[in-house]
Amino acid sequence: MQKIHPSVRQWVLSFLAVDLIFWLLVGWGCVTDAHSCLETWSFGSYFFYFPMIFVPMPDLGAVGGVATSTYLIPVFGIFFHVLLGLLVGWALRKRKIAQFVSFAVALVVLFGGSYGVAYYNYQAEMSRESGENRIPTQQELTWMDWEEYVDPEGRFSLQRAFDMTPVAAVSPYNVLSDVTVAYSTDKASYLQPNYSQDSWFIVSTADVEKDVCFAPEEAGHIVFDDERTIGATTFRVAMSDEAGMGNRYEQTLYRTHIDSTCWEIATTLHYASDFTGIDEGAMNASQAEARTMLDEMVSTFRFNL
């Protein structure tokens, strides 16, 4: 009768000793919570004998209401560990390794490998679920995803950014005499008890002459000295930046004059803070997102006149 090589025997026993630790832990779990014993045993085996999850189990029905694979995974798992010990022992048959060292290596390989595979599967599942269900960030959204608003009189249309809700009151923001549509949101990526931020988008009109439409306002503080083409329409642009009592107002006005009517698109970013414990990097990033959102909304504006 051929003797088993000492190295092979040592490594097989090392892997089986680790298996014994696992089953002792499972047994203790059954003692402390008998109602969950079957679950502890089946799920524990599933993860501990991780290579077996890739091996198709034969469908032999159920035993006591439990699928046969529940019993087969531990059987094949132990066999796999014996085979692994045999291969490692044969590969190292010419090197003498302390029994304790072989046991420690087997412990790290089996428990570490099981944990690693389980963690990888968990992360992959979380990534898959988050990819399917997560709410996209502002940077990932394009205006084509936004809801379209069409003027009841059919004069224009635009795309409304997410979280922007219709509002009636527009004070203290600059508008012309007739407000056609107004939106606002106080949602931001950075909000703290001592920091607030809100964004406004307002379309308004006034029946005035062209020179009045583009005349400087607020004692010459707001001057329409720039131009921007939105759709096929050229707008004159004025910008203002005001501050007071801890509040900051960044406003951009876009105006055009069509058939005796002055049209204005007004965007305003308002934020306030006492700058106590503020993460200025996060605050600035939040403000940049708001500016981008407002600018994108402006770019969707289209006349249907």
C-alpha positions as CSV (number, residue, x, y, z in Angstrom):
1,M,0.0,0.0,0.0
2,Q,1.5,3.3,-1.1
3,K,2.0,5.8,1.7
4,I,0.6,9.4,1.5
5,H,3.4,11.9,1.2
6,P,3.8,13.9,4.5
7,S,3.5,17.2,2.7
8,V,0.3,16.2,1.0
9,R,-1.2,14.9,4.3
10,Q,-0.1,18.0,6.1
11,W,-1.8,20.4,3.6
12,V,-5.0,18.3,3.3
13,L,-5.3,18.2,7.1
14,S,-4.7,22.0,7.3
15,F,-7.5,22.7,4.9
16,L,-9.8,20.3,6.6
17,A,-8.9,21.9,10.0
18,V,-10.1,25.2,8.6
19,D,-13.3,23.5,7.4
20,L,-13.7,22.2,11.0
21,I,-13.5,25.7,12.4
22,F,-16.1,26.8,9.9
23,W,-18.5,24.0,10.9
24,L,-17.9,24.7,14.6
25,L,-18.9,28.3,14.0
26,V,-22.0,27.2,12.1
27,G,-22.9,24.8,14.9
28,W,-22.5,27.5,17.5
29,G,-24.9,29.7,15.4
30,C,-27.4,26.9,15.4
31,V,-27.1,26.6,19.2
32,T,-27.7,30.3,19.8
33,D,-30.5,30.6,17.2
34,A,-32.0,27.3,16.4
35,H,-34.8,28.8,14.2
36,S,-32.2,30.1,11.8
37,C,-30.0,27.0,11.8
38,L,-30.9,25.9,8.3
39,E,-30.4,29.4,6.9
40,T,-27.0,29.8,8.7
41,W,-25.9,26.4,7.5
42,S,-27.0,26.8,3.8
43,F,-25.9,30.4,3.3
44,G,-22.7,29.9,5.2
45,S,-21.8,27.0,3.0
46,Y,-22.7,28.9,-0.1
47,F,-20.2,31.6,0.7
48,F,-17.5,29.6,2.4
49,Y,-17.2,27.1,-0.4
50,F,-17.2,29.9,-2.9
51,P,-15.8,28.0,-6.0
52,M,-18.9,25.8,-5.8
53,I,-21.2,28.6,-6.7
54,F,-19.8,28.4,-10.2
55,V,-20.4,24.6,-10.4
56,P,-23.9,23.6,-11.7
57,M,-25.6,21.4,-9.0
58,P,-27.7,18.4,-10.2
59,D,-31.4,18.8,-9.6
60,L,-32.3,15.8,-7.5
61,G,-35.5,17.3,-6.1
62,A,-35.8,18.2,-2.5
63,V,-35.2,16.5,0.8
64,G,-37.4,17.6,3.7
65,G,-38.5,20.6,1.7
66,V,-34.8,21.7,1.1
67,A,-33.2,21.6,-2.4
68,T,-30.6,18.9,-2.7
69,S,-28.0,21.6,-3.8
70,T,-28.1,22.9,-0.2
71,Y,-26.6,19.6,0.9
72,L,-24.4,19.1,-2.1
73,I,-22.5,22.4,-1.9
74,P,-20.9,21.5,1.4
75,V,-20.0,18.0,0.1
76,F,-18.4,19.2,-3.1
77,G,-16.9,22.1,-1.2
78,I,-15.1,19.8,1.3
79,F,-14.0,17.7,-1.6
80,F,-12.6,20.8,-3.4
81,H,-10.6,21.8,-0.3
82,V,-9.2,18.2,0.0
83,L,-8.2,18.5,-3.7
84,L,-6.6,21.9,-3.1
85,G,-4.6,20.6,-0.2
86,L,-3.5,17.6,-2.3
87,L,-2.2,19.9,-5.1
88,V,-0.5,22.4,-2.7
89,G,1.1,19.5,-0.8
90,W,2.4,17.9,-3.9
91,A,3.8,21.1,-5.3
92,L,5.6,21.7,-2.0
93,R,6.6,18.1,-1.3
94,K,10.3,19.0,-1.4
95,R,10.0,21.8,1.1
96,K,9.5,21.2,4.8
97,I,6.9,23.6,6.2
98,A,5.8,23.9,9.8
99,Q,2.4,22.5,10.5
100,F,1.3,25.8,12.1
101,V,2.4,27.7,9.0
102,S,0.5,25.5,6.7
103,F,-2.6,25.9,8.9
104,A,-2.3,29.7,8.9
105,V,-1.9,29.8,5.2
106,A,-4.9,27.5,4.7
107,L,-6.9,29.8,7.1
108,V,-6.0,32.9,5.1
109,V,-6.6,31.3,1.7
110,L,-10.0,29.8,2.6
111,F,-11.5,32.5,4.8
112,G,-9.9,35.4,2.8
113,G,-10.9,33.9,-0.5
114,S,-14.5,33.4,0.6
115,Y,-14.7,36.9,2.0
116,G,-13.1,38.3,-1.1
117,V,-15.5,36.6,-3.5
118,A,-18.6,37.4,-1.3
119,Y,-17.5,41.1,-1.1
120,Y,-16.9,41.2,-4.9
121,N,-20.4,39.8,-5.6
122,Y,-21.9,42.2,-3.1
123,Q,-20.2,45.2,-4.7
124,A,-21.2,44.0,-8.2
125,E,-24.8,43.7,-7.2
126,M,-24.8,47.1,-5.5
127,S,-23.3,48.6,-8.7
128,R,-25.9,47.0,-10.8
129,E,-28.8,48.1,-8.7
130,S,-27.5,51.6,-8.3
131,G,-27.0,51.8,-12.1
132,E,-30.6,50.8,-12.7
133,N,-32.3,52.9,-9.9
134,R,-30.1,55.8,-8.9
135,I,-31.0,59.3,-9.6
136,P,-28.6,60.8,-12.1
137,T,-26.5,63.8,-11.1
138,Q,-27.0,67.2,-12.6
139,Q,-23.8,66.8,-14.6
140,E,-25.2,63.7,-16.2
141,L,-28.5,65.2,-17.2
142,T,-29.1,67.0,-20.5
143,W,-31.9,69.4,-21.3
144,M,-33.4,66.8,-23.7
145,D,-34.4,64.8,-20.6
146,W,-36.3,67.7,-19.1
147,E,-40.0,68.3,-19.3
148,E,-41.1,70.7,-22.0
149,Y,-43.1,73.8,-21.2
150,V,-45.2,75.3,-24.1
151,D,-46.6,78.8,-23.7
152,P,-50.5,78.6,-23.6
153,E,-50.6,81.1,-26.4
154,G,-48.1,79.1,-28.4
155,R,-45.5,81.9,-28.6
156,F,-42.5,79.9,-27.2
157,S,-41.4,76.7,-25.6
158,L,-38.6,75.7,-23.2
159,Q,-37.3,72.7,-21.2
160,R,-37.8,72.9,-17.5
161,A,-34.9,71.5,-15.4
162,F,-35.7,68.9,-12.8
163,D,-36.6,70.3,-9.3
164,M,-37.6,73.6,-10.9
165,T,-41.2,74.2,-9.8
166,P,-43.7,76.9,-11.0
167,V,-43.9,80.0,-8.7
168,A,-46.2,83.0,-8.7
169,A,-44.3,85.5,-6.6
170,V,-41.1,86.8,-8.2
171,S,-40.1,89.6,-5.9
172,P,-37.4,90.8,-5.3
173,Y,-36.1,89.7,-8.7
174,N,-36.1,92.0,-11.7
175,V,-38.9,91.3,-14.2
176,L,-40.8,93.2,-16.9
177,S,-44.5,94.1,-16.4
178,D,-46.1,90.8,-17.5
179,V,-44.7,87.6,-16.1
180,T,-45.3,84.7,-18.5
181,V,-43.8,81.8,-16.6
182,A,-41.6,81.6,-13.5
183,Y,-39.7,78.7,-11.9
184,S,-37.7,78.4,-8.8
185,T,-35.9,75.7,-6.7
186,D,-34.1,75.7,-3.4
187,K,-32.5,72.3,-3.9
188,A,-28.8,72.2,-4.2
189,S,-25.9,69.8,-3.8
190,Y,-24.6,71.7,-0.8
191,L,-27.0,72.9,1.9
192,Q,-26.1,73.6,5.5
193,P,-28.0,75.2,8.4
194,N,-26.1,78.4,7.9
195,Y,-26.1,78.3,4.1
196,S,-29.1,78.6,1.7
197,Q,-29.3,78.7,-2.1
198,D,-32.1,79.1,-4.5
199,S,-32.3,79.5,-8.3
200,W,-34.9,81.4,-10.3
201,F,-35.9,81.4,-14.0
202,I,-38.4,83.9,-15.2
203,V,-39.8,84.8,-18.6
204,S,-41.6,88.2,-18.8
205,T,-42.8,90.7,-21.4
206,A,-43.6,94.4,-21.7
207,D,-45.2,96.4,-24.6
208,V,-42.5,99.1,-24.9
209,E,-40.4,100.6,-27.6
210,K,-37.1,99.1,-28.6
211,D,-34.9,101.7,-27.1
212,V,-36.8,101.4,-23.8
213,C,-36.4,97.6,-23.9
214,F,-32.6,97.8,-24.0
215,A,-32.2,101.0,-21.9
216,P,-29.8,100.7,-18.9
217,E,-31.5,100.1,-15.6
218,E,-30.9,100.9,-11.9
219,A,-29.0,104.1,-12.6
220,G,-26.9,102.5,-15.3
221,H,-25.9,99.5,-13.1
222,I,-27.5,97.0,-15.5
223,V,-26.3,97.5,-19.1
224,F,-27.2,95.4,-22.1
225,D,-23.8,95.4,-23.6
226,D,-23.4,91.8,-24.7
227,E,-25.3,89.5,-27.1
228,R,-26.2,85.8,-27.3
229,T,-28.0,83.8,-29.9
230,I,-30.6,81.5,-28.4
231,G,-32.2,79.3,-31.0
232,A,-32.4,81.5,-34.0
233,T,-33.0,84.7,-32.0
234,T,-30.4,87.2,-30.9
235,F,-30.8,88.5,-27.3
236,R,-28.9,91.3,-25.7
237,V,-27.4,90.3,-22.3
238,A,-26.9,92.2,-19.1
239,M,-25.4,90.9,-15.9
240,S,-25.5,92.1,-12.3
241,D,-24.0,90.9,-9.1
242,E,-25.3,92.4,-5.9
243,A,-24.7,91.7,-2.2
244,G,-26.2,92.9,1.1
245,M,-26.8,91.6,4.6
246,G,-25.1,88.3,3.9
247,N,-27.0,87.7,0.7
248,R,-25.6,87.5,-2.8
249,Y,-27.6,87.9,-6.0
250,E,-26.2,86.9,-9.4
251,Q,-28.5,87.8,-12.2
252,T,-28.4,87.5,-15.9
253,L,-31.0,89.2,-18.2
254,Y,-31.6,88.3,-21.8
255,R,-33.8,90.6,-23.8
256,T,-35.0,90.8,-27.4
257,H,-37.6,93.0,-29.1
258,I,-40.2,91.5,-31.4
259,D,-43.2,93.2,-32.9
260,S,-43.4,96.0,-30.3
261,T,-42.9,93.5,-27.4
262,C,-39.9,93.4,-25.2
263,W,-39.1,89.8,-24.1
264,E,-36.9,89.0,-21.1
265,I,-35.5,85.8,-19.8
266,A,-34.1,86.4,-16.3
267,T,-32.0,83.9,-14.3
268,T,-31.0,84.5,-10.8
269,L,-28.8,82.6,-8.4
270,H,-29.3,83.7,-4.8
271,Y,-27.2,82.4,-1.8
272,A,-26.7,83.4,1.7
273,S,-24.3,82.4,4.5
274,D,-22.4,83.7,7.5
275,F,-19.4,81.5,6.4
276,T,-19.2,79.7,9.7
277,G,-17.9,76.2,9.2
278,I,-18.6,76.4,5.5
279,D,-17.0,74.0,3.1
280,E,-16.2,76.6,0.4
281,G,-15.1,74.0,-2.1
282,A,-18.5,72.2,-1.9
283,M,-20.4,75.5,-1.8
284,N,-18.6,76.8,-4.9
285,A,-19.3,73.5,-6.7
286,S,-23.0,73.7,-5.8
287,Q,-23.2,77.2,-7.1
288,A,-21.5,76.2,-10.4
289,E,-24.1,73.4,-10.8
290,A,-26.9,75.9,-10.4
291,R,-25.4,78.3,-12.9
292,T,-25.0,75.5,-15.4
293,M,-28.6,74.4,-14.9
294,L,-29.9,77.9,-15.5
295,D,-27.7,78.4,-18.5
296,E,-29.0,75.1,-20.0
297,M,-32.6,76.2,-19.4
298,V,-31.9,79.4,-21.3
299,S,-30.4,77.5,-24.2
300,T,-33.6,75.5,-24.6
301,F,-35.8,78.6,-25.2
302,R,-37.4,78.7,-28.6
303,F,-39.8,81.2,-30.1
304,N,-42.8,80.0,-32.2
305,L,-43.8,83.4,-33.4
